[in-house]
Amino acid sequence: MEEMTPGVFNEIPYEKSVRHYDTSKMPLHQLGVFTFLIYALSKILMVGKKYKIEKIDMEGIKPPYILLSNHMHFVDFYLNAIATYPHKVYNIATVDGYYRRPFLMEWIGCMCKRKFTTDPDLLKSVENVLYKKKGILSMYPEARYSPAGTTAILPDSMGMLVKKMKVPVVVMLHHGNYLYTPFWNYRKPRKVPLYTTVKCVLTAEEVQELSAVEIQEKITAAMQYDEHRWQQEQGIRITEPHRAEGLHKILYQCPHCMTESKMESKGAILTCSACGKQWEWTEDGYLRALEGETEFTHIPDWFEWERANVRREVEEGRYSFEDEVEVFSLPACMKFQKVGKAKLTHNADGFTVEGIYKDKPYRIHRPVQGMYGVHIEYDYCYVRPEDCIDISTHNDSLYCYPTKQNVVTKLSFATEELYRFKMKDRLERRRQRLARVKDKDKEKEAQA
Ligand SMILES: [Zn+2]
């Protein structure tokens, strides 16, 4: 409810028959038979794939503990189940993971979460898993698939959560999964070996000794990865001729003519349709301009260059976005509701979705400070295989399909950069306020 603005109706005016899924439900105890079935099914689904799981510093580490994994695609879940068997893993899952299968998700002990919202009930479920069930609390703190094979923004509350829970932290880092099924083209897997490390990064004693900030720093350091670098270092060749198809979704801005949203990709070639410049993504994982200067040989460098451009727009107060979107919502888990056309705006005030549902106007607003990131999709498998952006509230999730093409990556950058800017601004003002108080205290002391 924290994002409710007085006088603004922050919900879609559904008919009474539309229920909202109760995300505050306590997780159920996972039966041993389910633990085995998940493991067996994961093993079957991994048949024919080359993978290796390595455990590091895991001697004597038994549940309860917190397991943090990086997230690239569905294959992560199978590897997670294989690596942790025979222990019981309780996953925090997003509401669309419950789509058409809420009972199954409940039976295996999942906890439901709406993305990038604050959920005070989740803490109770986490305590329940760790203290009562003595299980593994499994989280994907990036809260989405990695768009460019590098660490996505992490919530700054992890250190506090771990400090409060007083249990060890294990980090599961997957390598190869992004290259195998990149988020921007997961339908055409490539032949890439998968390698997962499971490492205890904080023991219960270390959690006791360190501050929340230090814990946060340790986790952040342990969660760093760059899959493109990994490919280059391991000398992995991706020979599939379609390897760059979809790459324009993350590399949406041309570094030659600066035009946005006009990039295209086919085969192994990325093209700017505005100026015609072309780049090849080579088999060994580098970009190479077909003519003229190669601006970036490394995909994450191009990606971060785009982010820096968005950051500048935010800092200079130039950033704003407006578009007509088609909205599908998921208040409960069995059916997407067709909400219809709406206006989506994104600017220094945050996200606003305004529209009319069954003759009743509505306005959904999420302020900047309530969202450190946003969930985007390039080929959303549940509604329509196109780009969309998920704006969630405490009891609903709106999947908005923009009319403008290839804009969602920029929306994701802008969400993160607006948050960063706002928080920096807030911290600065707090620092100034404290300095003023201190000055006054000093004055008083001097007078006394
Ligand atoms: Zn261009």
Boltz pocket constraint, residues with backbone or C-beta under 6 A from the ligand:
constraints:
  - pocket:
      binder: B
      contacts: [[A, 254], [A, 255], [A, 256], [A, 257], [A, 258], [A, 259], [A, 272], [A, 273], [A, 274], [A, 275], [A, 276], [A, 277]]
      max_distance: 6.0
